[in-house]
Amino acid sequence: MINFTKRLFVLAIVVVATAIAAPLAQAAVVPTGLDFRPSVELDQGSAVVSYRQDSLPRDMLVQWRGTNRVRSIDPWHVGAGMTVNIADFNSGTTTYGTGRVGALADGLTVRNAFSVAPDGTGDLQILLLDESWPLITRQRSGEHVFKRVTRSDGRTVLRASMPIAAVDCAGIRKGVRTVELDPATFMPLQSTNVRGGKLYRRIAIRRMSRASGAMPPFTFAGRHSSRSDGFVARTPVAIAAMGVRYIVMMPAALPDGFSLVRTGFAKKGGVFGPEGSLNGSANVFAAQWRRGLETLDFTTRTGASVLQSSWDDSEPFGYECGTSSKSDATVSGHPAHFSLGEYGGGRLWWRDGATMYTLTAPLPKDELERVAESLAPVSAG
């Protein structure tokens, strides 16, 4: 009788424990699909980021006011008399300088700079976001790559890992990348790349905070030069009225939360693709939408027959020694291609005769196809 009572008591504990654990386990499940989104948009912020590559550590200060106002200071916390490297992107104008803050020398100002992929990539994406976007894209594609875990320091993070291929042309071995996101903001707290069983690169946010207001100005104290990349801000209507050799179109269906931040035109496109193999594009129309710190980039262009042929066989978003998974797609009856590499989000590109299109964002293939299918002509007014 005593044993039976004990069993009932133990069974009751198990039932209660299961009832408590079930909702906790359910709450710990990381959502997939388009519901996988940050709950807090850290639209304006500042972070001290620790970079370690080949056992050479350094700290960098990264400041941002949205994606079109980004500044980096490298190294950060320098000693008296030491020089720093500064890169400052401000709505299409990028300034580079070396020296002391407030007295830069040997600088370069690039006006009308490309910042819409594949012709250009935003500084914040390169500095902080690029290594986490492939995993975010896979989670939104329905894969369960992220898990909610508690680190040894007590902080809860979203953690995921992915294989990274060997870079044969540089003699770099294959390995694994592990990314940890802040569950609220999706900022990558740490990204660790291990190759051949050894630490190859680690990017970690040491301190991060909200920020607002204008960034402190800096001035040149020495010689500096300037150039223009030729990307000029223009409205889609104005570009359509220019009489370009294609129909200017904009998507009618966008993912929830994305807002248009820039459109523009360049007579000549950038050099991109593996080893810069895709060049010679012309009449480039580019548009970018933003949701928090995520961007959706769209381009339209024309080009010579050689470029058109390469467009079908190569990848506009490719890079030297880069690897990606590639699959076929369809946009409005035209053959298209989708890829996801080791950096950045999903990429969709296609061609309609001599007109070539690209679309990229940390979004799954079917969502990019949906956006592309919604393209509608812009009236010249």
C-alpha positions, -999 to 999 in steps of 0.1 A, spaced: 0 0 0 29 23 8 46 16 -25 14 22 -44 9 55 -27 45 65 -35 39 56 -71 8 78 -72 27 106 -57 56 103 -82 31 100 -111 14 132 -99 48 150 -98 55 138 -134 22 149 -146 26 184 -131 61 187 -143 51 177 -178 22 202 -177 47 229 -167 75 219 -191 52 216 -222 44 253 -226 80 262 -218 93 239 -245 67 252 -269 78 288 -261 114 279 -267 107 268 -303 122 292 -328 97 301 -355 104 295 -392 91 312 -423 84 350 -425 74 350 -388 111 348 -380 117 385 -374 132 407 -347 108 421 -322 129 452 -317 144 472 -346 177 487 -336 175 513 -363 200 537 -347 229 524 -327 265 521 -319 287 490 -312 322 482 -303 331 452 -324 360 429 -318 376 414 -350 400 386 -348 415 372 -380 445 349 -380 452 356 -343 454 394 -350 427 411 -327 415 446 -331 385 466 -319 364 488 -342 336 513 -334 306 510 -358 279 537 -357 247 537 -377 216 558 -383 196 534 -405 215 517 -434 223 549 -453 243 565 -425 272 544 -413 306 552 -399 334 529 -388 365 539 -368 394 513 -368 411 507 -344 390 520 -315 405 531 -282 438 540 -298 467 554 -279 479 590 -281 494 598 -314 482 567 -331 463 569 -364 429 555 -373 411 545 -404 377 560 -409 350 550 -434 319 572 -435 289 565 -457 262 592 -459 234 587 -484 255 579 -514 287 597 -504 315 576 -489 345 592 -472 377 574 -463 405 588 -443 436 580 -423 450 600 -394 434 613 -362 397 618 -356 390 654 -366 422 657 -386 422 631 -414 449 629 -440 453 610 -473 415 608 -477 392 599 -505 356 610 -511 335 589 -534 303 607 -545 273 590 -561 286 557 -548 269 523 -555 252 508 -524 226 486 -541 236 450 -548 252 436 -569 269 469 -579 276 478 -543 270 466 -508 261 487 -477 288 492 -452 267 479 -422 260 447 -441 297 441 -448 308 450 -412 282 432 -392 254 415 -410 268 395 -439 277 363 -421 244 359 -403 221 366 -433 225 332 -450 213 314 -418 184 339 -413 174 332 -449 174 295 -443 153 298 -412 128 319 -432 129 292 -459 115 267 -434 147 251 -421 152 248 -383 187 260 -381 184 283 -351 181 271 -315 175 292 -284 203 285 -260 217 300 -228 254 306 -228 278 300 -199 276 338 -191 238 335 -186 228 353 -218 201 337 -240 209 338 -277 197 323 -310 225 300 -322 230 283 -356 258 267 -375 266 262 -412 294 246 -432 318 269 -450 336 256 -481 373 254 -486 388 283 -506 411 263 -529 424 293 -548 438 307 -515 447 274 -498 421 279 -470 405 248 -456 368 241 -451 352 246 -418 321 256 -398 306 290 -390 286 295 -358 264 326 -354 247 339 -322 219 365 -326 204 387 -300 168 372 -298 152 407 -298 171 427 -324 187 399 -345 220 417 -342 249 392 -346 265 391 -312 291 368 -324 302 350 -356 329 324 -353 346 307 -383 366 276 -376 387 262 -405 407 230 -403 400 227 -366 415 262 -358 399 296 -352 401 315 -385 380 345 -378 357 358 -350 335 389 -351 320 397 -317 300 427 -304 316 437 -271 292 466 -263 261 477 -281 237 506 -274 210 527 -290 220 560 -304 204 591 -319 213 625 -333 240 635 -357 274 619 -356 303 641 -346 318 658 -377 354 652 -389 376 673 -412 405 667 -434 439 681 -423 458 670 -453 455 662 -490 426 642 -502 410 633 -535 375 627 -548 357 608 -576 322 599 -587 309 564 -593 280 579 -614 250 566 -594 226 596 -592 194 597 -571 164 598 -594 127 589 -590 114 559 -611 91 584 -629 120 606 -638 140 576 -651 111 564 -672 109 598 -687 145 596 -697 136 571 -725 158 542 -713 158 511 -735 135 491 -712 103 495 -693 110 509 -658 92 487 -633 86 486 -595 72 458 -574 37 461 -562 40 434 -535 66 438 -508 72 418 -476 56 433 -446 75 462 -431 98 472 -460 98 509 -470 114 525 -500 146 544 -491 164 552 -524 161 549 -561 186 561 -587 202 557 -621 237 551 -635 247 553 -671 273 526 -665 270 497 -639 296 485 -615 320 456 -620 307 425 -602 304 387 -605 331 361 -599 365 377 -605 347 408 -618 336 388 -648 303 407 -653 309 442 -666 298 464 -693 262 469 -681 245 502 -689 214 523 -679 212 508 -644 181 515 -625 184 506 -588 159 507 -559 163 497 -522 138 491 -495 146 488 -458 130 471 -428 151 479 -397 186 470 -408 175 446 -435 176 457 -471 158 445 -503 178 455 -534 164 456 -570 182 465 -602 173 466 -639 199 471 -666 209 466 -703 242 454 -717 261 439 -746 253 404 -759 284 390 -741 270 402 -708 236 388 -716 251 354 -723 272 355 -691 240 365 -672 225 332 -679 256 311 -671 272 330 -643 261 347 -610 259 384 -606 263 381 -569 293 358 -571 328 367 -559 363 354 -562 366 318 -550 331 320 -536 306 291 -533 268 291 -533 239 267 -537 220 274 -569 186 264 -581 163 272 -610 134 296 -607 108 313 -629 97 350 -631 67 358 -653 75 329 -675 112 337 -679 138 313 -667 155 326 -635 181 316 -610 182 316 -572 213 312 -550 223 314 -514 260 318 -506 281 320 -474 275 358 -472 244 379 -476 208 369 -483 189 351 -510 196 362 -546 173 360 -576 183 371 -612 167 367 -646 167 382 -681 139 393 -705 157 397 -738 183 423 -734 170 435 -701 185 420 -669 171 420 -634 184 413 -599 166 410 -565 183 402 -532 173 402 -495 176 379 -465 144 362 -477 135 328 -491 132 319 -528 94 319 -530 92 353 -514 116 369 -538 98 352 -567 65 367 -553 81 402 -553 95 397 -588 62 385 -601 45 417 -589 66 441 -610 45 467 -628 54 495 -653 61 530 -640 43 557 -659 66 584 -673 39 610 -663 
